[in-house]
Amino acid sequence: MASAIDDRTLSPILQALNALYTGSNRQTKEQAGQFLEQFQKSQEAWTISHTILSSPSLPIESKLFAAQTLRSKVIYDLHQLPADGQLQLRSSLITLLGTYTAGPKIILTQLCLALANLAIQLVQWKSALEDVIRACGNDAASAPIVLEFLKVLPEEASDVKKIPLSEDELKERTKELLENNAMQVLNILVAYVSSANTPQSSHALIFECLNSWLREVPLETIVNSPLLNIVFQALSNDDLFDAATDCVCSMIRETRDLDDESDIVSTLYSKVIELRPRIAESKDDPDAFRNYTQIFADAGEVWHMVIARQPRQFKSLVEAVAECASYDEDLEVIQFTFYFWYLLKQMLVLDRYEDAKRELRDVFLGLVDILINHLHYPYEERNGDLFGNNKEQEEKFRAFRHEMGDVLKDCCAVVGASFALRKAYTKVNDCLQAQNMGENIPWQDIEAPIFSMRAMAREVDLDETHVLPDVMTLLIRLPDHKKIRFAVTLVLGRYTEWTAKHPEYLEAQLTYITNGFYVNDSDIAGAAAQSMMHFCRDCGQHLVNYIDQLHDFYEKIAPQIHVESLYDLTDGVAHLVAAQPLDKIYNSLKMFCAPVVARLYSRANAPVDEAGYRKIADEVELLDTFARLVHPHIDPGNPDPCMQFWSEVWPLIDLLLDNHGQSTYVSERCCKFIRTLMYSYRTSFFSLLGTVAEKLVVCFDKFHYGCYLWASGIAVREYGNEYSDQNIQSAVWEFAFRQSISTFKYMSTVNIADIPDVVEDLFRLLSNLITSYPYRFIPSELCKPSVDAARAIFTTENKEPIFTAMDLLHDIFSYGFSTPPVSNIMFNDAGEQYYDANAVPPEIQGIVKQIVLAEGEMLTRQVFSGLLYTFPRECVSDGTSVLLVLLKLAGLPNAVQWVNSTLAMLPAIAMTQQEKEKYLSAVDIAIQSDDMNRLRRQTMDFIGWYTRRNVTPRSEIRRIGDARDMRFTFAS
């Protein structure tokens, strides 16, 4: 395929590569990158890349770039070549492979990737493997080419996202290339590995190739071939170790669905267990230990069901995994075993595997000791810090501890929580006794088992009396080290449900926790706040009479702790307020909230900066916490003491929005508070509903923040339903109608792509409206602008608004059919409620169909454009639903005409006329037979096939025809 290229053509490319690889000027490097990217898309890149690869004098960087270019062009631009050009490309790639037999390997790999992708797409090339092997030869020198090609072919065939074939074509091509050639490939590998002429350097490639083909070759054939012993023997060869490990793990995974009695499982198990002595032998070689741990962990995961059924026969494997877990040099390696312990626990807790649980109990008990040992913080500081001021390392260790905590829970489920907890208690108690005898005990030895107690808390029975009384007595008298106090404080917070049933320990624990607030340490204060929250939640019945003391403590501590800790503490005291008798709730609520209200009033009329806005938002959050948690049951007709208080607070919220609503912090937090009032007090909120609704409308007109629409949508959902009386329902409709019209007016003055949050919240509001008031919404002035707004947002690439627009359109169009999307509640003459599933009046259907006929063709084009080019992939299912309901409403011949006009606007090279007609026929048949489920499948297959073939990282087409950016307009 190569032809003579003069220096004037080649020189700019080489100069750009030189600038990219060796240049120091950032702008020059960026320009070089852009130039080379455009070159890769060009028709000339085919020939120039071949020329570069065929020139022995050019540097390796240029040749690597040329090989990468050929690979990407085969994947994305094969349509640029005519049929005979594609055959010529096949020959030239095979020729180039021969040129690079001796390397460099990186270039050989890129050429093999190019040839593999060509073989997949060139469906008329039926003898691809035979031709490549024949062309390269059977001698040892050609082994690297053949093996590299065979290795990458299954890998590339499995990457369906970049293969421009239909699902059926790919399935058939995979069968031709892989399934039909599997045994031939296995024989080739056996021949290579058995031949004395095959260079040792190729053996790793043989194993990599075998790994790629394992899914295609029957595992039984491999196990019964010489390859099995050769692979396991290769684990003793440093040069082959990694490749052999991957092969062993892959073979083990392939037995996942085999029967327990399978000879394959027995054979592999015996081979794996023979490796157990190497665990201890490799502990001074981290890389080797990692690989052996991976093998044993994978074997445990795959055979966990076999272990549960045959625990004695497979106990050695469980012990081997535990031995791997005991290694304390590389915590990441130990994580390989975690999922195995979870899977095995899931089996052992079943009654049918009680014998297996008893058989393996000692291994899990030993695992508890292993895990507690791993929980230790480092003993030595580096640069004054346990982690050498490496925050990433510290976060990884903390995350690792929590993962180990999950494994400890698994151990508790198998051996019993009391036995596991006793081990942790004994370790702490032994440390304390040794310390009392004058021995210097590192705090890490005490803190680690305490942390394990915290991890086990959820597994301990609330009636446990064998260990926990000793634990609770011990914890509060431990050395007053900050790390130990922090750990103990969190542990006490985890066992509050147990303490609620054993209140004799409550006072001492509360004293310990409240003292933590006075320690000059923000972490301990945060832990104390979190634990106090749990105490108030779970032990509230024992603390109800201490509300005044708790208030004094709360007011004293609140200014001293971080705001996040204050949220936790407030959550706790709110639970205690909620536990008060009904006649005391108003005073209790007011007692805790009055200081917050006073602080907010002091800021409401004063000028504040950005930090002041945040403080206002934080204070409102405290009110929100009380509103969320304090909502006692009130009998119908009786006044709600909480709403009495919140009605007194509302003028403050009104004032805050007037004076500081320009801050998003203040607006969003106040809207959240309004949402909470509606959720918590529902019908009791009626007294404030009108005032609040008016405020939401006024504030949106003033600030144009989406949070006001969000709160409005909640009001519609909560009060625009059959549980509200007719007056309330009508008032909510009028309020939401005004809010929607106001938003449409605002959207017509801006580019809606710049206000995605507002658009998303509007669409949610409109969806709530059509759910609650379908027969008011559709004939109203809101329906048509809603469709126009959805169409406009489809021309943007804002994910969430697109999702909500699809939901809205689907809701609207669903009322074009005789059966509504949801059953409507109706009332008969006697006032009795019933459900009418056929309630869409003809005039409502007519309005929807009129909109569809007027907007349908353009909307079809826009939805198709989004599905093929711009919508996020997560939107494909919802977008397809909108398209189908649109086509079903349009009926024939409109549906076929709209789709046909859309497909006609696609690039000519994107699909053949036959492919277009195939999909049009599917639309026609589905509409006639009313088989929309079938059309859904066919449409999603069409979208997947089209995007794989035509929508690539280098695609310049971003939408169909005139489905361009659309400005939303609204004339009131």
LINDANOR-V625904 format. One line per field, one symbol per residue. ss: DSSP state (A for helix, B for strand, O for the rest). A space follows every 50 residues. Layout:
ss=???
//
This chain:
ss=OOOOOOAAAAAAAAAAAAAAAAOOOAAAAAAAAAAAAAAAAOOOAAAAAA AAAOOOOOOAAAAAAAAAAAAAAAAAOAAAOOAAAAAAAAAAAAAAAAAO OOOOAAAAAAAAAAAAAAAAAOOOOOOAAAAAAAAAOOOAAAAAAAAAAA AAAAAAAOOAAAOOOOAAAAAAAAAAAOAAAAAAAAAAAAAAAAOOOOOA AAAAAAAAAAAAAOOOOOAAAAAOOAAAAAAAAAAAOOOOAAAAAAAAAA AAAOOOOOOOOOAAAAAAAAAAAOOOAAAAAOOOOAAAAAAAAAAAAAAA AAOAAAAAAOAAAAAAAAAAAAAAAOOOOOAAAAAAAAAAAAAAAAAAOO AAAAAAAAAAAAAAAAAAAAAAAAOOOOOOOBOOBOOOOOAAAAAAAAAA AAAAAAAAAAAAAAAOAAAAAAAAAAAAAAAAAAAAOOOOOOAAAAAAAA AAAAAAAAAOOOOOOOOAAAAAAAAOOOOOOAAAAAAAAAAAAAOAAAAA AOAAAAAAAAAAAAAAOOOOOAAAAAAAAAAAAAAAAAOAAAAAAAAAAA AAAAAAAAOOOOAAAAAAAAAAAAAAAAOOOAAAAAAAAAAAAAAAAAAA AAAAOOOOOAAAAAAAAAAAAAAAAAAAAOOOOOOOOOOOAAAAAAAAAA AAAAAAAAAAOOOAAAAAAAAAAAAAAAAAAAAAAAAAAAAAAAAAAAAA AAAOOAAAAAAAAAAAAAAOOOOOOAAAAAAAAAAAAAAAAAAAAAAOOO OAAAOAAAAAAAAAAAAAAAAAOAAAAOOOOOAAAAAAAAAAAAOOOOAA AAAAAAAAAAAAAAOOOOOOOOOBBBBOOOOOBBBBOOOOOAAAAAAAAA AAAAAAAAAAAAAAAAAAAAOOAAAAAAAAAAAAAAAAAAOOOAAAAAAA AAAOOOOOOOOOAAAAAAAAAAAAAAAAAOOAAAAAAAAAAAAAAAAAAA OOOOOOOOOOOOOOOOOOOOOO
//
